[in-house]
Amino acid sequence: MKEVKFNDLTLQIHKIKDLINDNIQAVINSNAFIKGNFVAQFEDNFKKYSNVDHAIGVSNGTDALLIAMEALKSKGEVLVQPTTYVASASMIPRIGNDVKFIDVDEDSWQISLENVEDKISKESAGIIGVHLYGFVFDVENILNLSKQNNIWMIEDSAQSHGAKINGRNTGTFGDIATYSFFPGKNLGAFGDAGAITTNDDNLAILCRKLADGGRLSKYEHEILGWNSRLDTIHAAVLDAKLTLLEEWNIERRKIAKIYDDTLSNIEQVNLPKKLKNTEPVYHLYPILVENRDNFIKYLKEEGVNTGIHYPIPLHLQNAFSYLGHKEGDFPNSEKICFNEVSLPIYPYMEEEDVHYVCEKIEQYFKKT
């Protein structure tokens, strides 16, 4: 029986294996495992790729969000969706802000201008907009709304490396953007890693201080900060992999188009609607189906591995029970979380395997 992996990270590095090995060996030879040359080199290359003025490497995407909110300072309610990885919301109360969940759009599965307008208030301090699954939320209009209300906006770009709207990269609109380089991301390290980007010189200086013990020189600590540095080994790997990120994103779009062309014709499969003038990077390929467990079980029996992102919406997680939410409070988010299945997608995935997945999905719905 054929087996289709959900992801295969080994395929991503076959073209740059020697470069990665050389970079890692250079780190070992230099003994500069912390704040080595590759950190500054990757930061410079990533800011150029992202078309921003500053990029600050940090230890993971969670710390990136924490540091970003600390740098932005304004306290109050922070609007965020419940359909996302927990860090998008769990860092909000860590620095004295309040979580205010907002539902997502029924069609795009992203936050919309209407969602935000409905929840924004005089208590609002900021918005964390998540470019979920590698798709793009209505960042331009929501940014304008945030400016009108004098609140900050963070773009959580952990899943959208290289995605675009009107030809402009995500991560270039908000006051700050945050990135995760978890190994399974479109651009992934060999462990946990992250980054912060911004066009604001003062925010960049402050974020860099916060990520490195409150200092800019070795023994002068101007403010209280964290130890959240990007390790040199990870920076060396990321710098090599960055050279192929655009190629990998093109590969993901090719696979997504095959899925789109077939699955859009199956009535029982619900696909997210791509916003006009956007170019997703398909970190994941999500669909909604009823009786999800049976669907996943069938595909598994046919050799197709799948994922779920994310099975429990954040407002129903025990960690946020203090907010008093119940099932039904955010119906669009709940529909997505209770029915979402992520299909296999990764660079250099065989087109034959993509067609095989489509074929098995068609067969399943003919039987049910």
KELOFI-26853 format. One record per residue: x negated, y negated, z of N, C-alpha, C in turn; residue in one letter. Coordinates in pm, whole numbers, padded with zeros to 5 digits, always signed. Each point is the difference from the previous one (the first is absolute). Last residue first. Example, Ala and Ser with C-alpha at 12.3 -4.5 7.8 and 13.67 -1.06 7.14 Angstrom:
2
-01285+00225+00708-00082-00119+00006+00077-00109+00073S;-00029+00572-00007+00089-00119+00000-00090-00120+00000A;
// end
This chain:
368
+01997-00757+00125+00076-00052+00116+00119-00082-00043T;-00325+00199-00305+00049+00109+00085+00093-00048+00111K;-00223-00297-00297+00091+00079-00083+00063+00113+00081K;-00334-00271+00191+00129-00068-00004+00098+00066-00095F;-00444+00177+00045+00065-00002+00132+00140-00061-00010Y;-00282-00004-00382+00057+00132+00027+00077+00002+00133Q;-00238-00391-00115+00116+00019-00088+00068+00133+00027E;-00400-00078+00220+00105-00086+00056+00127+00011-00085I;-00383+00222-00149+00054+00067+00118+00111-00082+00066K;-00230-00186-00370+00075+00118-00042+00065+00069+00119E;-00298-00357+00079+00127-00047-00057+00090+00116-00038C;-00435+00102+00144+00080-00052+00113+00137-00045-00051V;-00306+00127-00327+00044+00117+00076+00088-00043+00117Y;-00216-00330-00255+00116+00056-00072+00056+00123+00072H;-00392-00183+00173+00109-00097+00017+00126+00051-00069V;-00394+00247-00056+00054+00017+00135+00115-00097+00026D;-00232-00031-00407+00072+00127+00004+00063+00023+00136E;-00296-00358-00065+00135-00030-00048+00087+00125-00001E;-00411-00065+00344+00029+00054-00132+00144-00032-00041E;-00304-00307+00327+00094+00110+00009+00034+00047-00142M;-00285-00378+00126-00046+00117-00075+00085+00124+00026Y;+00082-00371+00358-00078-00017-00123-00052+00133-00055P;+00455+00007+00278-00138-00035+00032-00078-00012-00132Y;+00505+00175+00236-00054-00100-00092-00141-00035+00047I;+00478+00329+00133-00146-00005-00024-00037-00109-00099P;+00442-00082+00288-00045+00101-00095-00151-00011-00022L;+00363-00129+00417-00111-00049-00082-00052+00113-00088S;+00495-00124+00251-00100+00103-00026-00106-00060-00090V;+00459-00173+00331-00116-00021-00085-00089+00124-00010E;+00419-00097+00270+00014+00070-00128-00124-00007-00089N;+00071-00213+00443+00065+00131+00017+00004+00082-00129F;-00179-00452+00015-00079+00087+00088+00058+00140+00012C;+00237-00331-00256-00131+00031-00059-00075+00101+00087I;+00407-00164+00161+00024+00083-00118-00131+00043-00064K;-00018-00309+00355+00031+00136+00047+00024+00094-00118E;-00067-00458-00087-00123+00061+00049+00023+00144+00042S;+00374-00252-00121-00084+00027-00117-00130+00068+00039N;+00307-00137+00348+00046+00114-00081-00088+00030-00122P;-00031-00217+00489-00071-00036-00123+00026+00110-00104F;+00224+00026+00416-00038-00141+00005-00066-00047-00130D;+00138+00458+00113+00101-00083-00066-00035-00146-00002G;-00182+00319+00385+00020+00040-00139+00117-00078-00059E;-00244-00251+00392+00065+00131-00017+00012+00032-00148K;-00294-00352+00384+00063+00029-00130+00058+00141-00001H;-00258-00264+00357+00142+00033+00008+00069+00029-00132G;-00472-00114+00171+00073-00100-00078+00150+00029-00006L;-00329+00291+00204+00029-00115+00086+00078-00110-00073Y;-00179+00397-00214+00132+00019+00061+00039-00119+00088S;-00406+00115-00281+00075-00125-00014+00139+00010+00062F;-00305+00369+00005-00088-00112+00034+00073-00134-00006A;+00205+00413-00143+00003-00021+00144-00084-00120+00043N;+00228+00018-00488-00113+00063+00069+00006-00034+00149Q;+00293-00173-00347+00048+00118+00072-00113+00077+00065L;-00072-00390-00267+00095-00045+00102+00060+00115+00078H;-00307+00072-00370-00064-00048+00122+00100-00042+00107L;+00104+00396-00352-00018-00145-00008-00045-00055+00135P;-00093+00498-00192+00075-00068+00107-00023-00151-00013I;-00197+00296-00325+00124+00069+00037+00084-00069+00106P;-00298-00221-00403-00036+00047+00134+00128+00057+00059Y;-00222+00142-00364-00047-00129+00049+00120-00098+00009H;-00174+00555-00112+00112-00084+00043-00058-00128+00059I;-00171+00413-00385-00015-00069+00128+00127-00075+00034G;-00180+00465-00322+00059-00133+00009-00032-00062+00135T;-00134+00438-00379-00013-00060+00132+00051-00144-00002N;+00086+00471-00305-00014-00146-00004-00001-00055+00142V;+00074+00471-00156-00140-00041-00002-00024-00149-00001G;+00418+00266+00041-00044-00005-00140-00143-00053-00013E;+00216+00023+00421+00005+00138-00050-00046+00011-00145E;+00041-00426+00192-00111+00072+00062-00005+00144-00050K;+00364-00267-00127-00122-00039-00072-00122+00073+00057L;+00412+00069+00220+00003+00056-00136-00129-00033-00075Y;+00062-00195+00425-00023+00145+00011-00003+00065-00138K;+00113-00454+00028-00142+00019+00027-00033+00149+00008I;+00454-00112-00049-00074-00042-00119-00150+00026+00017F;+00286+00066+00369+00018+00105-00100-00079-00029-00127N;+00002-00328+00336-00073+00119+00046+00012+00114-00101D;+00246-00412-00070-00145-00008-00024-00073+00127+00038R;+00487-00171-00088-00047+00133+00046-00150+00015-00024N;+00143-00384-00289+00079+00054+00111-00052+00139+00035E;-00313-00396-00213+00088+00112-00034+00080+00040+00123V;-00373-00402-00221+00100+00034+00101+00086+00114-00053L;-00543-00171-00094+00135+00017-00050+00092+00027+00117I;-00547-00198-00117+00110+00040+00087+00131+00016-00076P;-00557-00017-00052+00114+00001-00091+00119+00053+00079Y;-00480-00280+00145+00087+00116+00011+00103-00006-00111L;-00329-00303-00029-00069+00074+00106+00076+00129+00028H;+00063-00348-00375+00048+00135+00031-00094+00073+00095Y;+00008-00462-00205-00117+00088-00011+00031+00140+00053V;+00301-00443-00243-00031+00083+00117-00126+00082-00024P;+00186-00461-00215-00076+00118-00040-00035+00079+00126E;+00393-00406-00168-00094+00059+00095-00068+00122-00061T;+00370-00299-00173-00135-00057-00013-00097+00053+00105N;+00489+00103+00134-00040-00058-00128-00140-00060+00008K;+00132+00403+00331+00035-00140-00020-00056-00050-00133L;+00150+00514+00106-00118-00085-00007+00042-00144-00026K;+00276+00413+00242+00001-00093-00113-00120-00091+00008K;+00060+00526+00192-00002-00142+00034-00005-00086-00126P;+00245+00484-00001-00133-00059-00009+00004-00146+00043L;+00302+00494+00047+00003-00145+00010-00144-00052+00002N;+00293+00470-00163-00127-00058+00043+00008-00152-00004V;+00349+00300-00154-00016+00024+00144-00130-00057+00057Q;+00121-00018-00474+00094-00079+00079-00025+00013+00150E;-00347+00027-00414+00063+00096+00092+00086-00077+00099I;-00287-00204-00334+00115+00062-00066+00072+00102+00088N;-00405-00230+00120+00104-00103-00011+00126+00055-00067S;-00402+00259+00042+00084+00000+00120+00110-00105-00005L;-00329+00051-00364+00080+00121+00023+00100-00018+00112T;-00298-00353-00118+00070+00038-00123+00090+00120+00019D;-00286-00151+00357+00110-00093-00028+00084+00049-00118D;-00399+00237+00108+00106+00023+00097+00122-00087-00034Y;-00374-00078-00255+00053+00133-00032+00115+00034+00095I;-00236-00393+00087+00086-00014-00118+00059+00134-00043K;-00317-00017+00354+00130-00054+00041+00095-00013-00118A;-00448+00124-00081+00074+00109+00064+00141-00046+00038I;-00289-00324-00170+00030+00098-00105+00083+00115+00056K;-00168-00323+00300+00112-00053-00079+00040+00097-00111R;-00380+00102+00261+00122+00014+00080+00121-00050-00079R;-00425-00060-00193+00035+00142+00005+00131+00020+00076E;-00184-00426+00004+00055+00029-00132+00045+00146-00008I;-00227-00130+00383+00135-00057-00001+00068+00022-00135N;-00452+00131+00048+00087+00087+00079+00144-00051+00000W;-00328-00265-00205+00022+00122-00078+00095+00094+00074E;-00139-00384+00228+00090-00034-00109+00032+00122-00087E;-00320+00052+00349+00136-00020+00050+00099-00033-00112L;-00500+00093+00008+00097+00081-00076+00145-00026+00041L;-00384-00216+00204-00031-00010-00143+00101+00077-00086T;-00001+00016+00483+00065-00120-00053-00022-00014-00151L;-00218+00337+00267+00133+00037-00047+00074-00119-00061K;-00431-00064+00201-00010+00088-00118+00138+00028-00058A;-00017-00244+00394-00059-00081-00107-00017+00082-00128D;+00151+00213+00397+00103-00086-00059-00055-00082-00116L;-00300+00264+00255+00092+00085-00077+00103-00085-00073V;-00289-00221+00290-00078+00053-00112+00086+00088-00090A;+00182-00166+00403-00016-00108-00098-00075+00049-00123A;+00038+00293+00364+00129-00016-00069-00008-00109-00105H;-00379+00061+00268+00023+00121-00082+00130-00013-00079I;-00107-00335+00320-00075-00011-00125+00021+00120-00092T;+00379-00172+00352-00126+00074+00002-00067-00006-00137D;+00332-00370+00219-00001+00101-00104-00136+00069+00000L;+00220-00235+00449-00084-00018-00118+00019+00115-00099R;+00195-00171+00454+00075+00057-00112-00076-00017-00129S;+00017-00114+00545-00102+00066-00080+00074+00074-00111N;+00182-00465+00237-00001+00146+00003-00129+00051-00064W;+00100-00493+00272+00033+00072-00122-00001+00149+00021G;-00032-00546+00228+00021+00141+00030+00043+00070-00129L;-00320-00434-00034+00136+00033+00040+00007+00148+00039I;-00419-00192-00107+00075-00125+00011+00142+00022+00050E;-00497+00247+00031+00141+00037-00012+00085-00123+00027H;-00529+00149-00132+00082-00115+00036+00147+00033-00027E;-00396+00278-00104+00024-00005+00144+00079-00123+00045Y;-00092+00116-00479-00006+00126+00073+00040-00011+00147K;+00226-00330-00354-00140+00038+00016-00007+00109+00107S;+00416-00137-00101-00054-00010-00135-00151+00025+00001L;+00447+00157+00343-00128-00064-00028-00023-00017-00151R;+00349+00245+00273+00012-00144+00022-00124-00079-00034G;+00066+00486-00068-00025-00039+00139+00005-00147+00028G;+00100+00183-00440-00138+00030+00041-00030-00058+00138D;+00417-00055-00243-00035+00137-00033-00137+00042+00052A;+00169-00448+00050+00085+00092+00077-00038+00146-00024L;-00218-00340-00254-00038-00004+00142+00078+00104+00080K;+00117-00057-00447-00132+00063+00009-00050+00001+00144R;+00401-00224-00096+00017+00144-00011-00133+00073+00013C;-00010-00472-00009+00060+00049+00124+00018+00151-00005L;-00156-00218-00386-00100-00008+00106+00054+00059+00129I;+00299-00035-00359-00104+00100-00029-00105+00002+00109A;+00337-00329+00010+00052+00131+00040-00104+00109-00022L;-00108-00431-00147+00002+00005+00146+00054+00134+00050N;-00004-00088-00472-00136+00008+00055+00001+00017+00151D;+00373+00163-00357-00016-00105+00100-00136+00016+00068D;+00209+00300-00320-00059-00114-00070-00026-00117+00094N;+00015+00570+00082+00066-00129+00013-00070-00104-00087T;+00016+00571+00192-00035-00098-00102+00081-00127+00023T;-00183+00492+00260+00086-00118+00006-00045-00092-00112I;-00055+00569+00111-00051-00133-00037+00109-00104+00019A;-00178+00564+00130+00099-00098-00041-00064-00132-00035G;-00054+00582+00154-00062-00127-00034+00110-00095-00045A;-00108+00561+00165+00079-00121+00019-00082-00124-00035D;-00154+00426-00253+00048-00007+00138+00085-00125+00011G;-00251+00065-00384-00016+00138+00048+00037+00009+00148F;+00232-00363-00345-00133+00028+00054-00010+00149+00033A;+00332-00246-00382-00015+00061+00131-00144+00026+00037G;+00392-00231-00351-00142-00019+00027-00024+00047+00142L;+00411+00095-00129-00051-00017-00138-00150-00029+00002N;+00157+00264+00426+00046-00120-00069-00055-00006-00142K;-00096+00339+00352+00100+00028-00100+00052-00121-00075G;-00337-00021+00366-00047+00078-00115+00103+00024-00110P;+00017-00447+00288+00016+00139+00040-00029+00089-00122F;-00016-00497+00055-00077+00086-00091-00004+00143+00055F;+00323-00483+00052-00052+00124+00056-00077+00072-00110S;+00143-00549+00080-00017+00121-00079-00044+00115+00089Y;+00240-00546-00008-00072+00106+00071+00002+00127-00084T;+00055-00583-00049+00040+00134-00042-00084+00101+00075A;+00171-00550+00072-00101+00106+00014+00059+00127-00061I;+00237-00392-00062-00110-00064+00074-00118+00096+00012D;+00303+00119-00413+00021-00033+00140-00116-00075+00062G;-00019+00158-00460+00109-00096+00020+00009-00046+00145F;-00286+00347-00220-00053-00135-00026+00105-00108+00029T;+00058+00490+00016-00107-00031+00095-00059-00137-00020G;+00198+00252-00422+00054-00007+00135-00118-00024+00096T;-00065-00167-00502-00015+00110+00096+00084-00021+00125N;+00130-00189-00493-00080-00039+00117-00002+00114+00100R;+00261-00018-00419-00142+00003-00031-00092-00034+00115G;+00481+00037+00045-00028-00107-00095-00150-00014-00026N;+00021+00317+00355+00126-00064-00033-00031-00123-00083I;-00271+00498+00168+00011-00137-00049+00146-00043-00013K;-00396+00388+00242+00134-00027-00052+00014-00148-00035A;-00395+00208+00213+00003-00022-00143+00137-00021-00061G;-00022+00225+00463-00126-00047-00056+00010-00013-00152H;+00339+00117+00373+00018-00070-00128-00129-00055-00060S;+00126+00213+00444+00035+00097-00103+00001-00063-00140Q;-00106-00249+00401-00068+00128+00025+00026+00103-00109A;+00119-00491+00098-00034+00053-00132-00070+00136+00010S;+00303-00390+00270-00054+00132+00032-00020+00073-00134D;+00033-00536+00112+00030+00106-00095-00069+00128+00047E;+00182-00454+00278-00107+00098-00024+00049+00097-00106I;+00149-00526+00168+00031+00127-00064-00128+00081-00019M;+00226-00446+00326-00105+00065-00077+00050+00129-00066W;+00288-00468+00108-00047+00121+00066-00102+00069-00089I;+00303-00405-00072-00124-00023+00074-00041+00119+00083N;+00371-00067-00327+00031+00016+00142-00124-00012+00089N;-00030-00033-00473+00110-00091+00032+00034+00004+00149Q;-00317+00306-00170-00055-00137+00005+00108-00100+00038K;+00128+00445-00070-00079-00010+00123-00059-00140+00014S;+00235+00101-00395+00091-00009+00115-00077-00015+00130L;-00244+00076-00393+00059-00134-00003+00093-00021+00119N;-00178+00430-00059-00103-00095+00042+00055-00141+00004L;+00272+00332-00175-00005+00011+00146-00109-00092+00056I;+00044+00033-00467+00115-00070+00058+00000+00006+00152N;-00348+00233-00229-00003-00143-00034+00115-00077+00066E;-00041+00482+00040-00094-00075+00082+00003-00149-00030V;+00284+00446-00048+00022-00132-00061-00085-00104+00071D;-00171+00516-00016+00120-00070+00047+00004-00140-00060F;-00233+00470-00195-00021-00139+00041+00132-00058+00049V;-00250+00526-00019+00089-00090-00072-00019-00141+00057F;-00211+00384+00188-00075-00055-00113+00087-00080-00095G;+00154+00198+00417-00022+00105-00101-00088-00047-00116Y;+00179-00401+00285+00014+00142+00034-00013+00090-00122L;-00139-00483+00192+00013+00047-00138+00005+00153+00004H;+00135-00363+00396-00073+00121-00036+00026+00033-00147V;+00010-00449+00362+00060+00062-00118-00085+00117-00046G;+00085-00315+00455-00092+00098-00056+00073+00070-00114I;+00064-00502+00262+00054+00113-00075-00117+00092-00037I;+00103-00408+00412-00063+00047-00122+00073+00117-00063G;+00149-00277+00380-00138-00045-00010-00063+00042-00132A;+00533-00091+00216-00092+00074-00087-00138-00064-00002S;+00415-00157+00221-00091+00080+00083-00106+00072-00083E;+00355-00259-00191-00093-00092+00064-00098+00073+00091K;+00193+00289-00399+00062-00091+00096-00105-00093+00059S;+00132+00437-00389-00092-00104+00043+00073-00099+00091I;+00210+00380-00230-00058+00024+00132-00089-00113+00052K;+00226+00015-00438+00103+00041+00096-00053+00007+00143D;-00284-00087-00377+00085-00116+00029+00102+00032+00109E;-00267+00353-00166-00076-00091+00087+00084-00121+00038V;+00183+00315-00302-00027+00065+00128-00064-00097+00099N;+00060-00140-00447+00126+00000+00076-00018+00063+00137E;-00361+00008-00304+00023-00136+00047+00125-00005+00087L;-00223+00472-00009+00043-00094-00102+00017-00138+00062S;-00277+00512+00086+00071-00115+00056+00033-00096-00114I;-00029+00499-00153-00092-00098+00058+00082-00109+00070Q;+00175+00360-00275-00052+00061+00122-00106-00089+00067W;+00304-00060-00405-00147-00004-00011-00069+00072+00114S;+00487-00016-00014-00050+00042-00131-00153+00008-00008D;+00247-00143+00397+00049+00132-00037-00062+00052-00129E;-00249-00341+00349+00097-00004-00108+00038+00141-00044D;-00156-00083+00510-00056-00014-00134+00111-00002-00102V;-00001-00169+00545+00026+00110-00092-00065-00029-00135D;-00187-00171+00480+00089-00042-00107+00018+00118-00096I;-00186-00114+00552+00012+00082-00120+00097-00061-00100F;-00326-00189+00398+00136-00019-00049+00013+00075-00132K;-00357-00049+00463+00039+00069-00124+00145-00035-00032V;-00364-00309+00281+00116+00087+00011+00034+00059-00135D;-00493-00183+00245+00114-00033-00085+00111+00103+00018N;-00451+00006+00212+00098-00087+00062+00113-00047-00089G;-00369+00317-00093-00059-00134+00021+00107-00102+00042I;+00107+00462-00071-00132+00010+00062-00062-00137+00025R;+00424+00095-00235+00005-00032+00144-00135+00005+00068P;+00006+00096-00473+00066-00128+00027+00007-00030+00149I;-00164+00410-00217-00098-00098+00041+00063-00134+00039M;+00254+00374-00174-00047+00028+00136-00104-00100+00049S;+00207+00010-00453+00081-00058+00106-00062+00013+00138A;-00215+00166-00392+00054-00126-00049+00082-00071+00107S;-00179+00444+00062-00091-00110+00033+00054-00135-00046A;+00219+00432-00095+00027-00060+00130-00086-00123+00029V;+00143+00131-00500-00083+00066+00100+00007-00081+00130Y;+00427-00047-00297-00143-00024-00020-00076+00082+00103T;+00503-00172-00043-00050+00103-00091-00145-00031-00034T;+00264-00293+00272-00020+00125+00073-00045+00115-00088P;-00107-00557-00054+00095+00107-00034-00026+00125+00083Q;-00088-00530+00146-00066+00112-00066+00105+00109-00026V;-00100-00535+00239+00091+00082-00080-00080+00108-00073L;-00079-00282+00474-00063+00033-00127+00091+00098-00074V;+00034-00394+00430+00047+00120-00068-00073+00018-00133E;-00269-00274+00352+00145+00005-00015+00039+00131-00065G;-00468-00346+00020+00068+00106+00074+00151-00011-00017K;-00499-00153-00263+00138-00034+00033+00072+00118+00064S;-00468+00049-00165+00028-00064+00129+00147-00024+00032K;-00334+00191-00357+00107-00091-00041+00065-00070+00119L;-00341+00336+00058-00057-00119-00066+00107-00103-00035A;+00129+00420+00179-00071-00078+00103-00056-00128-00061E;+00196+00307-00291+00101-00068+00081-00063-00084+00110M;-00289+00260-00271+00067-00102-00081+00102-00077+00082A;-00219+00372+00194-00088-00116-00010+00068-00112-00078I;+00230+00408+00028-00014-00058+00133-00081-00128-00005L;+00039+00259-00395+00125-00068+00035-00009-00070+00134L;-00367+00261-00132+00014-00114-00092+00126-00079+00031A;-00083+00407+00225-00074-00114+00056+00011-00123-00090D;+00189+00388-00169+00073-00040+00120-00067-00120+00067T;-00201+00217-00374+00109-00088-00036+00081-00048+00117G;-00525+00121+00064+00118+00070-00051+00110-00101-00030N;-00455-00127+00123-00010+00144+00023+00120+00079-00050S;-00172-00462-00241+00030+00037+00139+00012+00152+00009V;-00177-00446-00352+00016+00142+00027+00024+00025+00147G;+00105-00434-00319-00068+00039+00123+00027+00148+00024I;+00024-00411-00412+00036+00136+00040-00084+00038+00120A;+00152-00476-00317-00067+00068+00112+00053+00142+00017H;+00144-00299-00357-00124-00067+00041-00077+00078+00106D;+00318+00223-00399+00016-00082+00120-00136-00057+00039V;+00143+00350-00349+00018-00141-00037+00036-00087+00121N;-00120+00489-00041+00131-00044+00049+00032-00144-00038S;-00421+00200-00112+00103+00085-00058+00140-00052+00036Y;-00364-00212+00200+00004-00030-00143+00108+00081-00069K;-00081+00087+00451+00065-00131-00014+00006-00042-00147K;-00224+00399+00104+00144+00014+00020+00071-00134-00010F;-00474+00017-00031+00061+00062-00117+00152+00014+00016N;-00250-00171+00365-00012-00091-00114+00070+00058-00124D;-00027+00269+00385+00088-00115+00025-00001-00096-00119E;-00303+00361-00007+00138+00042-00027+00096-00116+00022F;-00446-00084+00103+00013+00026-00144+00143+00042-00035Q;-00124-00057+00455+00011-00130-00069+00022+00019-00149A;-00073+00391+00238+00121-00064+00051+00022-00133-00071V;-00394+00260-00076+00117+00042-00078+00129-00064+00049F;-00427-00061+00225+00018-00080-00122+00125+00037-00078N;+00015+00104+00526-00103+00013-00103+00036-00076-00127G;+00223+00072+00461-00026-00130-00065-00116+00007-00100K;+00000+00425+00261+00093-00105+00040-00044-00131-00066I;-00252+00381-00081+00132+00061+00001+00110-00097+00042F;-00515+00027-00168+00091-00113+00026+00144+00048-00005A;-00431+00239-00098+00043+00006+00140+00096-00113+00037N;-00217+00135-00438-00016-00133+00060+00026+00000+00150S;+00053+00396-00271-00139-00044-00006-00023-00132+00071N;+00442+00167-00042-00079+00086+00089-00145-00046+00004I;+00283-00212-00305+00037-00036+00137-00083+00079+00100V;-00048+00110-00450-00061-00131+00025+00033-00048+00141A;+00204+00395-00155-00142+00022+00029-00072-00131+00031Q;+00446-00024-00144-00008+00057+00136-00145+00024+00040I;+00079-00147-00440+00034-00104+00096-00011+00051+00144N;-00061+00307-00352-00112-00095+00005+00026-00108+00104D;+00347+00308-00088-00112+00065+00069-00119-00094+00015N;+00365-00153-00253+00037+00012+00141-00115+00062+00080I;-00052-00018-00463-00007-00134+00057+00035+00003+00149L;+00046+00398-00247-00141-00034+00018-00016-00137+00064D;+00438+00145-00110-00058+00082+00107-00145-00038+00027K;+00359-00166-00318-00089-00086+00080-00066+00076+00114I;+00318+00192-00316-00076-00091-00086-00104-00081+00077K;+00306+00306+00217-00093+00075-00084-00085-00091-00088H;+00358-00089+00351-00139-00043+00013-00095+00069-00097I;+00492+00068+00056-00024-00144-00014-00147-00035-00011Q;+00186+00446+00085+00000-00039-00142-00039-00145-00020L;+00058+00195+00437-00127+00039-00063-00006-00044-00145T;+00390-00052+00288-00099-00107+00007-00130+00035-00070L;+00525+00143-00029-00129+00068-00015-00108-00107-00008D;+00568+00101+00143-00109-00094-00030-00128+00081-00012N;+00403+00232+00018+00060-00133+00020-00100-00109-00032F;-00027+00484-00249-00033-00068+00126+00075-00132+00010K;+00128+00459-00265-00026-00142-00025-00023-00067+00135V;-00008+00529-00229+00008-00085+00119-00036-00142-00039E;+00194+00492-00253-00072-00126-00003+00013-00071+00134K;+00022+00542-00054+00084-00121+00000-00087-00125+00000M;
// end
